[in-house]
Amino acid sequence: MNFYNIINAAYLSALTDPTARYRTKVMPLDHWENAVGELYEDIITDTSAQQTIGTGNGVRRSLTISLADEDGKYSPSRNSHFWYNRKFSLWEGVEVGEDIYWQEQGVYYSTKAEEYRGAVNIS
């Protein structure tokens, strides 16, 4: 079962469970920030979710994430989920058994999307 933005005893226990598996999910959003899909299978985990969080006033978070794109379904174009000024949200989760506890990490605008060797890098 999926749990979203819930912090309870079961979630805290999952964080310390040695069998826990950590997950990352990207959700493309429409203009009004409604989810139009979920991506987690194609995220390249060795480079995904590289967040840089600025602590100064007026500084936004930035994110670079890579998606495996062997068949071209994420190729940057005007009609793609990942084009300039498109919104997406990042979720990080911990999976224990059949339960996944997802925590939203923020909403981002894509300012750059580029293809490189079978992957699309979005930032």
C-alpha positions in Angstrom: 0.0 0.0 0.0 1.2 3.5 -0.7 1.2 6.2 2.0 1.9 9.8 1.1 3.4 12.5 3.4 2.6 10.5 6.5 4.9 10.4 9.5 3.8 7.8 12.1 5.3 5.0 14.1 5.2 2.6 11.2 7.1 5.1 8.9 9.7 5.8 11.6 10.2 2.0 12.1 10.6 1.5 8.3 13.4 4.0 8.3 15.5 1.8 10.6 14.4 -1.5 9.1 17.5 -3.3 7.5 15.3 -4.8 4.8 14.0 -1.4 3.7 14.5 -0.4 0.0 14.7 3.3 -0.9 12.7 4.5 -3.9 12.6 7.7 -6.0 9.6 8.8 -8.1 9.0 11.7 -10.4 5.5 12.9 -11.2 5.0 15.2 -14.2 2.5 17.9 -13.4 0.2 20.0 -15.5 0.0 23.8 -15.3 -2.2 23.5 -12.2 0.1 21.0 -10.5 -2.1 18.0 -11.0 -0.1 14.8 -11.6 -0.3 13.5 -15.1 1.8 10.4 -14.6 4.3 8.6 -12.4 7.9 7.6 -13.3 10.0 5.3 -11.2 11.0 2.4 -13.3 13.2 4.4 -15.7 15.0 6.6 -13.1 18.7 6.0 -13.3 19.4 5.5 -9.6 23.2 6.0 -9.5 22.7 9.6 -10.6 19.1 10.3 -9.7 17.8 12.9 -7.3 20.9 15.0 -7.1 19.5 17.9 -5.1 21.3 21.0 -4.2 19.4 23.0 -1.5 20.4 26.6 -1.1 19.9 28.0 2.4 19.9 31.7 1.6 16.8 33.9 1.3 15.2 33.7 -2.1 17.2 30.7 -3.2 15.3 27.9 -4.9 16.1 24.2 -4.8 17.6 22.8 -7.9 17.5 19.2 -9.1 19.1 17.1 -11.8 17.6 13.7 -12.5 18.3 11.1 -15.3 15.8 8.9 -17.0 16.7 5.8 -19.1 15.3 6.6 -22.5 16.3 3.7 -24.8 13.0 3.9 -26.8 12.7 7.7 -26.9 9.6 8.1 -24.9 11.1 10.9 -22.8 12.9 12.7 -25.6 12.7 16.4 -25.0 10.2 18.1 -27.3 7.3 20.6 -27.1 4.9 17.8 -26.4 7.0 16.0 -23.8 6.5 16.1 -20.1 10.0 17.3 -19.8 10.4 20.5 -21.8 11.3 24.0 -20.8 9.2 25.4 -18.0 7.3 22.2 -17.3 6.5 21.3 -13.7 7.3 18.0 -12.0 7.4 16.8 -8.4 10.0 14.6 -6.8 9.1 11.9 -4.2 11.4 9.8 -2.1 10.1 6.7 -0.4 11.0 3.8 1.8 9.6 0.4 1.0 9.2 -2.3 3.6 7.2 -5.4 2.5 4.2 -4.3 0.5 4.1 -0.8 2.0 5.8 2.3 0.5 6.0 5.6 2.5 6.4 8.5 0.1 7.5 12.0 1.1 7.3 14.8 -1.4 10.5 16.7 -1.9 9.1 19.6 -3.8 7.8 20.9 -7.1 10.4 21.8 -9.7 10.4 23.6 -13.1 12.5 22.1 -15.9 14.9 24.6 -17.2 16.9 22.2 -19.3 16.3 18.7 -20.8 18.9 17.0 -22.9 19.5 13.5 -24.3 22.8 11.8 -23.9 23.7 8.2 -24.6 20.3 6.7 -24.1 19.3 8.9 -21.1 17.5 12.2 -20.7 18.9 14.5 -18.1 16.4 17.0 -16.7 17.3 20.0 -14.5 
